[in-house]
C-alpha cells in the first residue's frame, strides 16, 4: 500500500512554489501522482530577493510567516487537485525558501525560511523541514540534496548517465562512475533572469528568444569562466550570494561595448559550457543527460547544451515519466519519507559530509 507525501520547493529563481504529490510504494519505488505550482507574488518576490546579511531581523521573521502561508496554500491547492484530504498524507517535506547559503569552513551556514510550525498548523499535516543544516553539522555543504533523489530515480528506471537541474543554479548528478557525484556546477536562471529583468522589464527571457538574437562574446565568456568556482573540484555548492548581477557587472567593466542581447547570449553559453566542462571532468564516458528545472523551457539554452555535448543524449526527465518542472519538489517529498523511516537523506560523496545522516526536523500536525 502506497504512502503519500507532499514535496514543496521554492528555488533561487523566486518564481513559484512547486508542489508534488509523491506516492511511495512498499518496495521503495516512487511515482509523482499530482503536481501544482503557485506563483510567488511580486511584492514577496522583491522582498525575498532583497534579503541579505544586513537585512533587519523583523523583515526576515515577517517573510518567514508569509512564505509559510504561501506554502500551506499551495498544499491546499494540490490536495484539491488530487481530490484528497489532509489525513491521506503521511507528511509534507518542505525545502523552504533559501535566503542565505554560505558553504565551506569555518563558518558554513544555510538559511531556509517558511515556518514549518505554521505550515503544520494550517494544513494539519506533519511537516519535515530544515533539511540542509544537519548535513552542514556533519561537515557537508548542505547542498545539493536533490542528487540523492536523482540517483534513486535513475536506478528505479534502470538508467545510468547524469541528471542536470537547471534552476537558479545548475547542479549535476553523475551516476556513471564507481561512486555517485552531485554538485553545483554554476549559474543558470539566476543570471539569465536578472539580466532579462533589467533590460526587458520581464521576469525571464521567454524560451531564450532574446538571447538567440545576440552573439556570445568569447572574451567575456573566458573571463566569466575564469572564476575559481568553476575549476574547483566537488563537493561544491553555490548560490546567488556569489553569482549575481554585481558579480557580472564587475566582469563587464572591460566589455562595455557589448549589447545587452550579446551579454544574454554569453550568459547562456556560460551555463552550457560550465555544464559541459563539469561533465568532461567528472563523467567516465558520454551517456544520457536527463534535464529538469525551469531551464528546460529555454529552447536556446537546451539547443546550446546539445551543441556543446555532441556525444551526449540530452533530453528531459519527461523521458522517465516525471515532469521536469517538479523533480525538485518531488525530491523533498521523498526526503521526508527518508527522515520518517530513519534513513539518511544525504550522500556524503555529494555534499562532503563526514557520514550519512538523517536530515530535517519533524513538526507534528494536528492531534
Buried (B, 14 or more C-beta within 10 A) or exposed (E): EBBBBBBBBBBBBBBBBBBBBBBBEEEEEBBBBBBBBBEBEEEBBEBBBEBEEEBEEEEBEEBBEBBBBBBBBBBBBBBEEBEBEBEEBBBBBBBBBBBBBBBEEEEBBBBBBBBBEBBBBBBBBBBBBBBBBBBBEBBBBBBBBBBBBBBBBBEBBEBBBBBBBBBBBBBBBBBBEEEBBBBBBBBBBBBBBBBBBEBBEEBBBEBBEBBBEBBBBEEBBEBBBEBEBBEEEBBBBBBBBBBBBEBBEEEBEEBEEBEBBBBBBBBBBBBBBBBBBBBEEBBEEBBBBBBBBBBBBBBBBBBBBBEBBEEBEBBBBBBBEBBBBBBBBBBBBBBBBBBBEEEBBBBBBBBBBEEBBBBBEBBEBEE
